[in-house]
Amino acid sequence: MIITYLSLYLILVIGAALLVTLVVLKSKLPSLRLIIILICLFVLLPLLIGYFYLAYFDSLPEVVVPDVTGINFDSAKEKLEALELQAREAGSVFEMKYPEGCVASQRPEAGRRVKVGRTVNLMISSGKRKVAVPNLLGRPLSQADTVLSAAGLQLGEVRMENNRDLSEGTVLAQEPLPGEEAETGRMVDLLVSTTMEVMIPGSTPEAEATEEDSEQGGFKLW
């Protein structure tokens, strides 16, 4: 590091000297103040910068960056600060591997040696990705599972409703509604038409007939 810096500095000094020489030759009566300013600017300033770099920054101790992926931001910040590193929330990213609010990735990566005081940028998992629920209304039930799977959703509860105006298995309603945002993997419940009589849970054909006769004021003889 020192050899590289000295080599660059030597090149810079030579270039500065050539520049000062050209300025002096082109100026009929160059002022002493101008020469001093040029010397300070092109010769002394790089020397001072290099000195402070070598004296302070290069002498700082190094630490190994810990792995903070998979934990929440506050815990990651505490873990980094314990090693005199700084944590910075760099944004959010969709990552199914880690729960929402946890660190999904970090820069610099775990295992790298850096100077104390270095800032570690952390990307936070946004949780599950959200998708628009496809429109299944009017489609046959046989297509629902394929369409939902392509969107990252699943077929949920399917209830039947008697409807003789539509063909068997036509989707009448859905929950969530078409166009709504839902997390990937969510179940979509459907109401589907049927031309068959739908039995109400807990009822029997005999009970329905008895209720109908009662409403008509008649009696059923056995």
VENMOBEL-V61477 format. One record per run of one state. SS is the DSSP state (helix for helix, strand for strand, loop for the rest). FROM is the first residue (numbers start at 0). TO is the last residue. If there is no record, write none. Layout:
# VENMOBEL-V61477
ss: (SS & SS)
from: (FROM & FROM)
to: (TO & TO)
This chain:
# VENMOBEL-V61477
ss: (loop & helix & loop & helix & loop & strand & loop & strand & helix & loop & strand & loop & strand & loop & strand & loop & strand & loop & strand & loop & strand & helix & loop & strand & loop & strand & loop & strand & loop & strand & loop & helix & loop)
from: (0 & 1 & 26 & 31 & 57 & 61 & 64 & 71 & 72 & 81 & 85 & 93 & 101 & 107 & 112 & 115 & 118 & 125 & 129 & 132 & 139 & 140 & 150 & 153 & 162 & 169 & 175 & 180 & 183 & 186 & 194 & 204 & 215)
to: (0 & 25 & 30 & 56 & 60 & 63 & 70 & 71 & 80 & 84 & 92 & 100 & 106 & 111 & 114 & 117 & 124 & 128 & 131 & 138 & 139 & 149 & 152 & 161 & 168 & 174 & 179 & 182 & 185 & 193 & 203 & 214 & 221)
